[in-house]
Amino acid sequence: MKNILPIEEGDFYWSEDGYRVFTEQYHLKRGYCCESGCKHCPYGYDPKTNSQ
């Protein structure tokens, strides 16, 4: 079971389209790559090649 992390200031921002965009800070705090092609992924995941 995955731990639920509390959202803190700096973990995300709202896009112009109204979507929540998680920052690199949040991804590093989470500690793993979800392989969803996140905009600020610090783990180097490439959805085109499906590799990190």
VENRA-V290763 format. One record per residue. N is the residue number from 1. RES is the residue in three letters. PHI is phi in whole degrees, -180 to 180 (none if undefined). Layout:
# VENRA-V290763
{{N;RES;PHI} {N;RES;PHI}}
This chain:
# VENRA-V290763
{{1;MET;none} {2;LYS;-83} {3;ASN;-75} {4;ILE;-92} {5;LEU;-95} {6;PRO;-70} {7;ILE;-81} {8;GLU;-119} {9;GLU;-59} {10;GLY;93} {11;ASP;-81} {12;PHE;-158} {13;TYR;-141} {14;TRP;-95} {15;SER;-76} {16;GLU;-62} {17;ASP;-87} {18;GLY;92} {19;TYR;-92} {20;ARG;-82} {21;VAL;-113} {22;PHE;-75} {23;THR;-90} {24;GLU;-59} {25;GLN;-54} {26;TYR;-67} {27;HIS;-62} {28;LEU;-67} {29;LYS;-65} {30;ARG;-66} {31;GLY;94} {32;TYR;-156} {33;CYS;-94} {34;CYS;-90} {35;GLU;58} {36;SER;-104} {37;GLY;75} {38;CYS;-59} {39;LYS;-59} {40;HIS;-110} {41;CYS;-66} {42;PRO;-85} {43;TYR;-96} {44;GLY;77} {45;TYR;-69} {46;ASP;-117} {47;PRO;-66} {48;LYS;-70} {49;THR;-106} {50;ASN;55} {51;SER;-145} {52;GLN;-104}}
